């Protein structure tokens, strides 16, 4: 009987050992299982990006220090981080606007000068003893009077008429302008003024005028102010053809 009880006890102990051993193996397998658990694909892909970002931040921090001193541990020379901003676009726009305004001002200024010049008839410079110059309009007017007063006379006679006109313009006794001298309503001199619209001057009259203006003649005295088909004064300067030139 005692032998049966001992055998039963041994059998129970052996069974208990088997159960304990089995439990220990299961617990060991359960503990080791998380280490071998598969990581999701999404986490595997995200991990390198996070590592790259962290590595980039670390590299940027190590390469761009906030002090000018050298890092003795890493051997990396620290540099100041300088943010540079450019205003090329604004400057270029400003230059374009400035150029446009300058060009516009330049064009307006040039056109104003042209209008001023075109609206003003300037007399060319002539070299004569009176220092008098006439515009083209004044020369046309004088050519009509010379044609009416000395038409058919030699060139010297026409040139002498022109000299009388310039003598009056240079004298303090008469007006300073050609128009005022010719239109003085003198009952004796330049009575042809009222008939000037009927005159038909030729190249001869114009050439006589230019000869006097260019200083190519010296026919009369500077105080000879009159001419007529008869002597108006007793002071005769010269007689050319049928005209007496007196002072």
Phi and psi in degrees as GROMACS dihedral restraints (atoms count N, CA, C in turn):
[ dihedral_restraints ]
;  ai    aj    ak    al  type     phi  dphi    fc
    3     4     5     6     1   -63.8    20    10
    4     5     6     7     1   -31.1    20    10
    6     7     8     9     1   -68.8    20    10
    7     8     9    10     1   -36.8    20    10
    9    10    11    12     1   -67.6    20    10
   10    11    12    13     1   -41.2    20    10
   12    13    14    15     1   -64.1    20    10
   13    14    15    16     1   -40.2    20    10
   15    16    17    18     1   -64.5    20    10
   16    17    18    19     1   -41.4    20    10
   18    19    20    21     1   -64.2    20    10
   19    20    21    22     1   -40.8    20    10
   21    22    23    24     1   -64.2    20    10
   22    23    24    25     1   -38.9    20    10
   24    25    26    27     1   -66.1    20    10
   25    26    27    28     1   -40.8    20    10
   27    28    29    30     1   -63.5    20    10
   28    29    30    31     1   -41.2    20    10
   30    31    32    33     1   -63.4    20    10
   31    32    33    34     1   -39.8    20    10
   33    34    35    36     1   -66.4    20    10
   34    35    36    37     1   -39.8    20    10
   36    37    38    39     1   -66.4    20    10
   37    38    39    40     1   -39.1    20    10
   39    40    41    42     1   -64.5    20    10
   40    41    42    43     1   -41.9    20    10
   42    43    44    45     1   -64.7    20    10
   43    44    45    46     1   -39.5    20    10
   45    46    47    48     1   -64.4    20    10
   46    47    48    49     1   -38.6    20    10
   48    49    50    51     1   -63.4    20    10
   49    50    51    52     1   -40.7    20    10
   51    52    53    54     1   -61.9    20    10
   52    53    54    55     1   -42.6    20    10
   54    55    56    57     1   -64.4    20    10
   55    56    57    58     1   -44.1    20    10
   57    58    59    60     1   -62.9    20    10
   58    59    60    61     1   -43.2    20    10
   60    61    62    63     1   -61.5    20    10
   61    62    63    64     1   -40.8    20    10
   63    64    65    66     1   -64.2    20    10
   64    65    66    67     1   -41.6    20    10
   66    67    68    69     1   -65.1    20    10
   67    68    69    70     1   -39.8    20    10
   69    70    71    72     1   -62.9    20    10
   70    71    72    73     1   -41.2    20    10
   72    73    74    75     1   -64.6    20    10
   73    74    75    76     1   -39.7    20    10
   75    76    77    78     1   -65.2    20    10
   76    77    78    79     1   -42.0    20    10
   78    79    80    81     1   -65.1    20    10
   79    80    81    82     1   -38.8    20    10
   81    82    83    84     1   -64.7    20    10
   82    83    84    85     1   -40.1    20    10
   84    85    86    87     1   -66.3    20    10
   85    86    87    88     1   -37.0    20    10
   87    88    89    90     1   -67.9    20    10
   88    89    90    91     1   -39.0    20    10
   90    91    92    93     1   -69.3    20    10
   91    92    93    94     1   -38.1    20    10
   93    94    95    96     1   -77.8    20    10
   94    95    96    97     1   -17.7    20    10
   96    97    98    99     1   -64.6    20    10
   97    98    99   100     1   -41.1    20    10
   99   100   101   102     1   -62.1    20    10
  100   101   102   103     1   -30.5    20    10
  102   103   104   105     1   -66.6    20    10
  103   104   105   106     1   -29.7    20    10
  105   106   107   108     1   -99.0    20    10
  106   107   108   109     1     6.8    20    10
  108   109   110   111     1   -67.8    20    10
  109   110   111   112     1   137.5    20    10
  111   112   113   114     1   -71.3    20    10
  112   113   114   115     1   138.0    20    10
  114   115   116   117     1   -88.8    20    10
  115   116   117   118     1   134.5    20    10
  117   118   119   120     1   -57.5    20    10
  118   119   120   121     1   150.6    20    10
  120   121   122   123     1   -62.7    20    10
  121   122   123   124     1   -37.7    20    10
  123   124   125   126     1   -62.8    20    10
  124   125   126   127     1   -40.5    20    10
  126   127   128   129     1   -68.6    20    10
  127   128   129   130     1   -33.6    20    10
  129   130   131   132     1   -66.9    20    10
  130   131   132   133     1   -36.5    20    10
  132   133   134   135     1   -75.4    20    10
  133   134   135   136     1   -34.0    20    10
  135   136   137   138     1   -73.8    20    10
  136   137   138   139     1   -28.9    20    10
  138   139   140   141     1   -61.1    20    10
  139   140   141   142     1   -45.5    20    10
  141   142   143   144     1   -61.3    20    10
  142   143   144   145     1   -36.9    20    10
  144   145   146   147     1   -63.0    20    10
  145   146   147   148     1   -43.6    20    10
  147   148   149   150     1   -63.5    20    10
  148   149   150   151     1   -38.0    20    10
  150   151   152   153     1   -66.2    20    10
  151   152   153   154     1   -40.2    20    10
  153   154   155   156     1   -65.0    20    10
  154   155   156   157     1   -43.0    20    10
  156   157   158   159     1   -61.9    20    10
  157   158   159   160     1   -44.6    20    10
  159   160   161   162     1   -63.7    20    10
  160   161   162   163     1   -40.3    20    10
  162   163   164   165     1   -65.4    20    10
  163   164   165   166     1   -39.7    20    10
  165   166   167   168     1   -64.8    20    10
  166   167   168   169     1   -42.5    20    10
  168   169   170   171     1   -62.9    20    10
  169   170   171   172     1   -42.4    20    10
  171   172   173   174     1   -63.4    20    10
  172   173   174   175     1   -40.7    20    10
  174   175   176   177     1   -66.4    20    10
  175   176   177   178     1   -41.0    20    10
  177   178   179   180     1   -64.2    20    10
  178   179   180   181     1   -39.7    20    10
  180   181   182   183     1   -68.5    20    10
  181   182   183   184     1   -39.6    20    10
  183   184   185   186     1   -71.4    20    10
  184   185   186   187     1   -32.9    20    10
  186   187   188   189     1   -82.3    20    10
  187   188   189   190     1   -26.4    20    10
  189   190   191   192     1  -122.9    20    10
  190   191   192   193     1    93.2    20    10
  192   193   194   195     1   -86.0    20    10
  193   194   195   196     1   164.5    20    10
  195   196   197   198     1   -92.7    20    10
  196   197   198   199     1     1.6    20    10
  198   199   200   201     1  -126.2    20    10
  199   200   201   202     1   161.6    20    10
  201   202   203   204     1   -90.2    20    10
  202   203   204   205     1    -0.6    20    10
  204   205   206   207     1   -81.5    20    10
  205   206   207   208     1   157.6    20    10
  207   208   209   210     1   -85.1    20    10
  208   209   210   211     1   145.4    20    10
  210   211   212   213     1   -86.1    20    10
  211   212   213   214     1   110.8    20    10
  213   214   215   216     1   -69.8    20    10
  214   215   216   217     1   -28.4    20    10
  216   217   218   219     1   -76.4    20    10
  217   218   219   220     1   -45.9    20    10
  219   220   221   222     1   -88.8    20    10
  220   221   222   223     1   -23.1    20    10
  222   223   224   225     1    78.0    20    10
  223   224   225   226     1     9.7    20    10
  225   226   227   228     1   -94.0    20    10
  226   227   228   229     1   128.5    20    10
  228   229   230   231     1   -77.3    20    10
  229   230   231   232     1   125.1    20    10
  231   232   233   234     1   -84.0    20    10
  232   233   234   235     1   138.3    20    10
  234   235   236   237     1  -128.7    20    10
  235   236   237   238     1   152.4    20    10
  237   238   239   240     1   -74.0    20    10
  238   239   240   241     1   140.6    20    10
  240   241   242   243     1   -91.8    20    10
  241   242   243   244     1   117.0    20    10
  243   244   245   246     1  -115.2    20    10
  244   245   246   247     1   123.2    20    10
  246   247   248   249     1   -91.3    20    10
  247   248   249   250     1   119.6    20    10
  249   250   251   252     1  -107.9    20    10
  250   251   252   253     1   123.4    20    10
  252   253   254   255     1  -115.6    20    10
  253   254   255   256     1   139.3    20    10
  255   256   257   258     1  -115.1    20    10
  256   257   258   259     1   151.3    20    10
  258   259   260   261     1  -120.5    20    10
  259   260   261   262     1    42.5    20    10
  261   262   263   264     1   -61.8    20    10
  262   263   264   265     1   -40.0    20    10
  264   265   266   267     1   -64.4    20    10
  265   266   267   268     1   -46.2    20    10
  267   268   269   270     1   -66.3    20    10
  268   269   270   271     1   -39.2    20    10
  270   271   272   273     1   -64.7    20    10
  271   272   273   274     1   -42.1    20    10
  273   274   275   276     1   -64.3    20    10
  274   275   276   277     1   -40.1    20    10
  276   277   278   279     1   -64.0    20    10
  277   278   279   280     1   -40.3    20    10
  279   280   281   282     1   -63.8    20    10
  280   281   282   283     1   -40.1    20    10
  282   283   284   285     1   -63.6    20    10
  283   284   285   286     1   -41.1    20    10
  285   286   287   288     1   -63.3    20    10
  286   287   288   289     1   -43.9    20    10
  288   289   290   291     1   -64.1    20    10
  289   290   291   292     1   -41.3    20    10
  291   292   293   294     1   -62.7    20    10
  292   293   294   295     1   -44.6    20    10
  294   295   296   297     1   -60.9    20    10
  295   296   297   298     1   -42.6    20    10
  297   298   299   300     1   -62.7    20    10
  298   299   300   301     1   -42.5    20    10
  300   301   302   303     1   -65.9    20    10
  301   302   303   304     1   -40.1    20    10
  303   304   305   306     1   -62.8    20    10
  304   305   306   307     1   -45.6    20    10
  306   307   308   309     1   -61.2    20    10
  307   308   309   310     1   -41.9    20    10
  309   310   311   312     1   -63.1    20    10
  310   311   312   313     1   -45.1    20    10
  312   313   314   315     1   -63.5    20    10
  313   314   315   316     1   -40.0    20    10
  315   316   317   318     1   -61.9    20    10
  316   317   318   319     1   -41.8    20    10
  318   319   320   321     1   -66.2    20    10
  319   320   321   322     1   -41.9    20    10
  321   322   323   324     1   -65.3    20    10
  322   323   324   325     1   -42.0    20    10
  324   325   326   327     1   -63.2    20    10
  325   326   327   328     1   -43.8    20    10
  327   328   329   330     1   -64.3    20    10
  328   329   330   331     1   -41.7    20    10
  330   331   332   333     1   -65.9    20    10
  331   332   333   334     1   -36.2    20    10
  333   334   335   336     1   -64.4    20    10
  334   335   336   337     1   -39.7    20    10
  336   337   338   339     1   -65.3    20    10
  337   338   339   340     1   -40.5    20    10
  339   340   341   342     1   -63.4    20    10
  340   341   342   343     1   -42.9    20    10
  342   343   344   345     1   -64.3    20    10
  343   344   345   346     1   -38.8    20    10
  345   346   347   348     1   -65.5    20    10
  346   347   348   349     1   -42.5    20    10
  348   349   350   351     1   -67.9    20    10
  349   350   351   352     1   -43.7    20    10
  351   352   353   354     1   -67.5    20    10
  352   353   354   355     1   -28.8    20    10
  354   355   356   357     1   -85.0    20    10
  355   356   357   358     1    -7.7    20    10
  357   358   359   360     1  -117.1    20    10
  358   359   360   361     1   121.8    20    10
  360   361   362   363     1   -89.0    20    10
  361   362   363   364     1   108.9    20    10
  363   364   365   366     1   -95.7    20    10
  364   365   366   367     1   135.0    20    10
  366   367   368   369     1   -79.2    20    10
  367   368   369   370     1   134.4    20    10
  369   370   371   372     1   -68.2    20    10
  370   371   372   373     1   156.5    20    10
  372   373   374   375     1   -80.4    20    10
  373   374   375   376     1   127.7    20    10
  375   376   377   378     1  -118.2    20    10
  376   377   378   379     1   152.0    20    10
  378   379   380   381     1  -107.1    20    10
  379   380   381   382     1    97.0    20    10
  381   382   383   384     1  -142.0    20    10
  382   383   384   385     1   168.2    20    10
  384   385   386   387     1   -70.9    20    10
  385   386   387   388     1   -14.7    20    10
  387   388   389   390     1   -91.5    20    10
  388   389   390   391     1   -14.2    20    10
  390   391   392   393     1    56.6    20    10
  391   392   393   394     1    41.5    20    10
  393   394   395   396     1  -111.0    20    10
  394   395   396   397     1   136.8    20    10
  396   397   398   399     1  -123.2    20    10
  397   398   399   400     1   148.3    20    10
  399   400   401   402     1  -123.4    20    10
  400   401   402   403     1   145.4    20    10
  402   403   404   405     1   -78.4    20    10
  403   404   405   406     1   169.8    20    10
  405   406   407   408     1   -62.1    20    10
  406   407   408   409     1   -37.7    20    10
  408   409   410   411     1   -65.3    20    10
  409   410   411   412     1   -39.9    20    10
  411   412   413   414     1   -68.1    20    10
  412   413   414   415     1   -36.8    20    10
  414   415   416   417     1   -64.9    20    10
  415   416   417   418     1   -39.8    20    10
  417   418   419   420     1   -62.2    20    10
  418   419   420   421     1   -41.7    20    10
  420   421   422   423     1   -66.1    20    10
  421   422   423   424     1   -43.8    20    10
  423   424   425   426     1   -65.5    20    10
  424   425   426   427     1   -35.8    20    10
  426   427   428   429     1   -61.9    20    10
  427   428   429   430     1   -35.8    20    10
  429   430   431   432     1   -65.4    20    10
  430   431   432   433     1   -42.5    20    10
  432   433   434   435     1   -67.4    20    10
  433   434   435   436     1   -42.0    20    10
  435   436   437   438     1   -62.1    20    10
  436   437   438   439     1   -40.0    20    10
  438   439   440   441     1   -64.6    20    10
  439   440   441   442     1   -41.5    20    10
  441   442   443   444     1   -71.1    20    10
  442   443   444   445     1   -34.6    20    10
  444   445   446   447     1   -86.7    20    10
  445   446   447   448     1   -33.5    20    10
  447   448   449   450     1  -135.4    20    10
  448   449   450   451     1    31.0    20    10
  450   451   452   453     1   -65.5    20    10
  451   452   453   454     1   129.1    20    10
  453   454   455   456     1    91.7    20    10
  454   455   456   457     1    -8.1    20    10
  456   457   458   459     1   -87.4    20    10
  457   458   459   460     1   163.6    20    10
  459   460   461   462     1   -64.2    20    10
  460   461   462   463     1   167.9    20    10
  462   463   464   465     1   -59.7    20    10
  463   464   465   466     1   -38.1    20    10
  465   466   467   468     1   -61.3    20    10
  466   467   468   469     1   -37.0    20    10
  468   469   470   471     1   -64.9    20    10
  469   470   471   472     1   -42.0    20    10
  471   472   473   474     1   -68.5    20    10
  472   473   474   475     1   -39.4    20    10
  474   475   476   477     1   -64.2    20    10
  475   476   477   478     1   -36.3    20    10
  477   478   479   480     1   -65.1    20    10
  478   479   480   481     1   -37.5    20    10
  480   481   482   483     1   -62.0    20    10
  481   482   483   484     1   -42.4    20    10
  483   484   485   486     1   -63.1    20    10
  484   485   486   487     1   -39.9    20    10
  486   487   488   489     1   -64.8    20    10
  487   488   489   490     1   -37.0    20    10
  489   490   491   492     1   -60.7    20    10
  490   491   492   493     1   -42.8    20    10
  492   493   494   495     1   -62.1    20    10
  493   494   495   496     1   -47.1    20    10
  495   496   497   498     1   -68.1    20    10
  496   497   498   499     1   -33.2    20    10
  498   499   500   501     1   -60.6    20    10
  499   500   501   502     1   -40.3    20    10
  501   502   503   504     1   -68.5    20    10
  502   503   504   505     1   -41.0    20    10
  504   505   506   507     1   -63.5    20    10
  505   506   507   508     1   -32.6    20    10
  507   508   509   510     1   -85.7    20    10
  508   509   510   511     1   -10.7    20    10
  510   511   512   513     1   -88.1    20    10
  511   512   513   514     1   150.2    20    10
  513   514   515   516     1   -77.2    20    10
  514   515   516   517     1    -9.6    20    10
  516   517   518   519     1   -85.7    20    10
  517   518   519   520     1   -10.6    20    10
  519   520   521   522     1  -131.8    20    10
  520   521   522   523     1   166.5    20    10
  522   523   524   525     1   -61.5    20    10
  523   524   525   526     1   165.0    20    10
  525   526   527   528     1   -90.9    20    10
  526   527   528   529     1   -19.0    20    10
  528   529   530   531     1  -104.5    20    10
  529   530   531   532     1   154.4    20    10
  531   532   533   534     1   -62.3    20    10
  532   533   534   535     1   -44.4    20    10
  534   535   536   537     1   -60.9    20    10
  535   536   537   538     1   -44.6    20    10
  537   538   539   540     1   -68.2    20    10
  538   539   540   541     1   -35.1    20    10
  540   541   542   543     1   -65.7    20    10
  541   542   543   544     1   -44.1    20    10
  543   544   545   546     1   -75.6    20    10
  544   545   546   547     1   -27.1    20    10
  546   547   548   549     1  -105.0    20    10
  547   548   549   550     1    30.5    20    10
  549   550   551   552     1   -76.4    20    10
  550   551   552   553     1    -7.0    20    10
  552   553   554   555     1    60.9    20    10
  553   554   555   556     1    36.9    20    10
  555   556   557   558     1   -70.5    20    10
  556   557   558   559     1   129.9    20    10
  558   559   560   561     1   -68.0    20    10
  559   560   561   562     1   -14.0    20    10
  561   562   563   564     1  -111.3    20    10
  562   563   564   565     1   -47.6    20    10
  564   565   566   567     1   -95.8    20    10
  565   566   567   568     1   138.2    20    10
  567   568   569   570     1    56.4    20    10
  568   569   570   571     1    43.9    20    10
  570   571   572   573     1   -69.1    20    10
  571   572   573   574     1   -13.3    20    10
  573   574   575   576     1   -76.0    20    10
  574   575   576   577     1    -2.5    20    10
  576   577   578   579     1   -56.8    20    10
  577   578   579   580     1   -38.0    20    10
  579   580   581   582     1   -71.2    20    10
  580   581   582   583     1   -16.2    20    10
  582   583   584   585     1  -106.7    20    10
  583   584   585   586     1    17.1    20    10
  585   586   587   588     1   -62.3    20    10
  586   587   588   589     1   -27.6    20    10
  588   589   590   591     1   -71.2    20    10
  589   590   591   592     1   -15.4    20    10
  591   592   593   594     1   -96.6    20    10
  592   593   594   595     1     3.2    20    10
  594   595   596   597     1   -80.6    20    10
  595   596   597   598     1   149.4    20    10
  597   598   599   600     1  -133.5    20    10
  598   599   600   601     1    73.5    20    10
  600   601   602   603     1   -64.3    20    10
  601   602   603   604     1   149.5    20    10
  603   604   605   606     1  -112.2    20    10
  604   605   606   607     1  -174.3    20    10
  606   607   608   609     1   -64.4    20    10
  607   608   609   610     1   -28.0    20    10
  609   610   611   612     1   -63.2    20    10
  610   611   612   613     1   -44.5    20    10
  612   613   614   615     1   -63.5    20    10
  613   614   615   616     1   -42.8    20    10
  615   616   617   618     1   -64.3    20    10
  616   617   618   619     1   -41.3    20    10
  618   619   620   621     1   -65.8    20    10
  619   620   621   622     1   -36.7    20    10
  621   622   623   624     1   -62.9    20    10
  622   623   624   625     1   -41.2    20    10
  624   625   626   627     1   -64.6    20    10
  625   626   627   628     1   -45.7    20    10
  627   628   629   630     1   -65.3    20    10
  628   629   630   631     1   -34.2    20    10
  630   631   632   633     1   -61.2    20    10
  631   632   633   634     1   -41.1    20    10
  633   634   635   636     1   -71.7    20    10
  634   635   636   637     1   -44.4    20    10
  636   637   638   639     1   -63.2    20    10
  637   638   639   640     1   -33.1    20    10
  639   640   641   642     1   -84.3    20    10
  640   641   642   643     1     3.5    20    10
  642   643   644   645     1    76.7    20    10
  643   644   645   646     1    23.7    20    10
  645   646   647   648     1   -91.0    20    10
  646   647   648   649     1     2.9    20    10
  648   649   650   651     1  -128.6    20    10
  649   650   651   652     1   153.9    20    10
  651   652   653   654     1  -154.2    20    10
  652   653   654   655     1    69.9    20    10
  654   655   656   657     1   -95.2    20    10
  655   656   657   658     1   -33.7    20    10
  657   658   659   660     1  -122.6    20    10
  658   659   660   661     1   163.4    20    10
  660   661   662   663     1   -71.3    20    10
  661   662   663   664     1   159.3    20    10
  663   664   665   666     1   -70.5    20    10
  664   665   666   667     1   -19.0    20    10
  666   667   668   669     1  -102.0    20    10
  667   668   669   670     1    11.9    20    10
  669   670   671   672     1   -80.4    20    10
  670   671   672   673     1   112.4    20    10
  672   673   674   675     1  -117.2    20    10
  673   674   675   676     1    -2.1    20    10
  675   676   677   678     1  -134.8    20    10
  676   677   678   679     1   153.2    20    10
  678   679   680   681     1  -151.1    20    10
  679   680   681   682     1   145.6    20    10
  681   682   683   684     1  -164.1    20    10
  682   683   684   685     1   173.9    20    10
  684   685   686   687     1   -78.6    20    10
  685   686   687   688     1    -0.8    20    10
  687   688   689   690     1  -145.3    20    10
  688   689   690   691     1   156.9    20    10
  690   691   692   693     1   -67.0    20    10
  691   692   693   694     1   123.3    20    10
  693   694   695   696     1   -83.4    20    10
  694   695   696   697     1   -24.7    20    10
  696   697   698   699     1  -135.0    20    10
  697   698   699   700     1   172.9    20    10
  699   700   701   702     1   -82.3    20    10
  700   701   702   703     1    -7.2    20    10
  702   703   704   705     1   -96.4    20    10
  703   704   705   706     1    88.9    20    10
  705   706   707   708     1   -86.8    20    10
  706   707   708   709     1   128.3    20    10
  708   709   710   711     1   -88.8    20    10
  709   710   711   712     1   -55.5    20    10
  711   712   713   714     1  -162.0    20    10
  712   713   714   715     1   152.5    20    10
  714   715   716   717     1  -115.9    20    10
  715   716   717   718     1   123.6    20    10
  717   718   719   720     1  -122.6    20    10
  718   719   720   721     1   117.0    20    10
  720   721   722   723     1    58.0    20    10
  721   722   723   724     1  -120.0    20    10
  723   724   725   726     1  -100.9    20    10
  724   725   726   727     1     9.3    20    10
  726   727   728   729     1  -109.1    20    10
  727   728   729   730     1   139.4    20    10
  729   730   731   732     1  -104.1    20    10
  730   731   732   733     1   125.9    20    10
  732   733   734   735     1  -107.4    20    10
  733   734   735   736     1   116.8    20    10
  735   736   737   738     1  -120.7    20    10
  736   737   738   739     1   156.3    20    10
